[in-house]
Amino acid sequence: VIEWTGKAPIPKILQHLLAPKMLKWVDTGTWNEEDYTLEWDSKTYYYSDLFTSRGKWHIKPDGKHKDTSVVILDGFVEIRLPIFGGIAEKIIAQHLMQNLKKAEKNLKELLESN
């Protein structure tokens, strides 16, 4: 279980619905050692009845290169708000991809330094 706090700027169009203190959530994950997967589920503190986010990380051998792996993220973010939900989903997806790229870069640097 990990608690997160978002630091992304809130677009003007959503500021009447969201305050910075509302950008907090808890991720719960279950690691499966047998197939190298991590199932996760996110719960927000605010608007939890309108927000769903869950998925699965898959870590698999690359198949092309020795001693390398491929990480696959299969999941979704759903915000059930007319008009604004779709906008927020796109923004969250962009930030998730940026965070994934940063995590990949950091992990690669860590592995190369050892």
Secondary structure as UniProt FT lines:
FT   STRAND          2..5
FT   HELIX           12..14
FT   TURN            15..17
FT   HELIX           20..22
FT   STRAND          24..32
FT   TURN            33..36
FT   STRAND          37..44
FT   TURN            48..50
FT   STRAND          51..61
FT   TURN            66..67
FT   STRAND          69..79
FT   TURN            82..83
FT   HELIX           84..113
//
